[in-house]
Amino acid sequence: MTEPKKPAPLAKAVLEFGPALLFLLTFLALKNKTVTLGGTEYQGFVVATMVFVPVQVIATLILWRMTGKISVMQIMTLVLVVFFGGLTAWLNDPKFLEMKPTILYLFFAGLLGLSLALRRNWLQAVMGEALPMQPEGWRILTIRLVVLFLAMAALNEIVRHTMSQSAWVWFKTIGLVVIMFGFFIANAKLFERYALPAKDEDSRG
């Protein structure tokens, strides 16, 4: 069976981060304006959401087509984007999209917590090919990710309730991405300590 083609790194990055960047740019262009559509006035945030949702759907489908696979995280993210983004547009209320990261991170924290309770290595099943590690390394990483996701869910609630809408948009589109990248960089020593020996990889063939 032929393996699915791997997309070029630039194309993959555009498909993964492009929709959020487009949301940010649209919001910045319209944040102090209202747009009338079908006789109804919409804030710039809601219009940016109307742009973001279909672009996110298209980008995810293209990425799926290019790679031949779609992860649980991508599926859950898409479902929540469509659901909460749709409510934001339909009810003309920004709070629904603002809730999306909280629900998403609580879902992943619960899923990974359940895998720990059941002594299953679900994280390894998803990321094992890209990051070969010993089972203990995956257990530690899973625990740390549960803590991270709970912290990010709480932080999203704090930001959306105590800061301006502009601050939340920057936090959502840039801040959360930086936190995730920082987390994996901070865990570089864990990956190194529990990495599978190169000879193990060779012996599989």
ABEGO torsion letter per residue (X at the ends): XBBBBBBBAAAAAAAAAAAAAAAAAAAAAAAABBBBBGGBBBBAAAAAAAAAAAAAAAAAAAAAAAAGBBBAAAAAAAAAAAAAAAAAAAAGBAAAAAAAAAAAAAAAAAAAAAAAAAGBBAAAAAAAAABBBBAAAAAAAAAAAAAAAAAAAAAAAAAAAABBAAAAAAAAAAAAAAAAAAAAAAAAAAAAAABBBAAAAAAAX
